[in-house]
Amino acid sequence: MKISLLKKIIACEDEAVLGKIEILLQEVQVDAEEPGKDYKLEKFNSVLSKEQLEEIETRNKAYKAGSLETESLETFNQKMFEKYGF
């Protein structure tokens, strides 16, 4: 529902409608309103282990640094088809 409302608000060009929405939402507290301000993130429990999260972080850093060997989705799909038949 939130995403649907956001899409509608973004697409809306009617200042009167946007003004009404602003009035309706004026009591909603937002932690960060401007770019550059920090947002509060709720702590969450991951279904991944600490080791798995560390490995993801390691691979992400390698990918960003350009040192991780990757392949296209088409190549991956072809390999999957050849190996497993789908």
C-alpha positions in Angstrom: 0.0 0.0 0.0 2.8 2.4 0.8 4.6 1.9 -2.5 1.3 2.3 -4.3 0.6 5.6 -2.5 4.2 6.8 -3.1 3.8 6.2 -6.8 0.6 8.1 -6.9 2.0 11.0 -4.9 5.1 11.2 -7.2 2.9 11.2 -10.3 0.5 13.8 -8.9 0.9 17.3 -10.4 -2.1 18.9 -8.5 -0.8 21.2 -5.8 -4.2 21.2 -4.0 -4.2 17.4 -3.7 -0.5 17.4 -2.6 -1.4 20.1 0.0 -4.2 17.9 1.4 -1.9 14.9 1.6 0.6 17.0 3.5 -2.0 18.1 6.0 -3.1 14.5 6.5 0.4 13.4 7.1 1.7 16.4 9.2 1.6 14.4 12.4 3.8 11.6 11.0 7.3 11.8 12.4 10.2 11.4 10.0 13.7 11.0 11.4 15.5 12.5 8.4 13.9 15.0 6.1 16.8 16.3 4.1 19.5 14.6 2.0 22.6 13.9 4.0 20.8 13.5 7.3 21.1 10.0 8.9 18.1 7.8 9.0 17.4 5.6 12.0 17.6 1.9 11.0 15.8 -0.7 13.0 18.0 -3.5 14.1 16.9 -6.7 12.3 17.7 -10.4 12.8 19.1 -11.9 9.6 18.3 -15.4 8.6 21.9 -15.6 7.4 24.8 -16.5 9.7 27.5 -14.1 10.6 29.9 -15.9 8.4 27.5 -15.7 5.4 27.1 -12.0 5.9 30.9 -11.5 6.1 31.3 -13.5 2.9 28.7 -11.3 1.1 30.5 -8.2 2.3 33.8 -9.5 1.1 32.5 -10.4 -2.3 30.7 -7.0 -2.5 33.9 -5.2 -1.8 35.8 -7.3 -4.4 33.0 -6.6 -7.0 33.2 -2.9 -6.4 36.9 -2.9 -6.6 36.7 -4.8 -10.0 38.6 -7.8 -8.7 35.7 -10.3 -8.7 35.3 -12.4 -11.8 31.7 -12.2 -13.1 29.8 -13.4 -16.0 26.7 -12.2 -17.9 23.2 -13.5 -17.0 23.0 -15.1 -20.5 26.3 -17.1 -19.9 25.0 -18.2 -16.4 21.7 -19.3 -17.8 23.4 -21.2 -20.6 25.7 -23.0 -18.1 22.6 -23.9 -15.9 20.8 -25.2 -19.0 23.8 -27.3 -20.0 24.4 -28.7 -16.5 20.8 -29.1 -15.2 18.6 -29.0 -18.3 16.7 -25.8 -17.3 
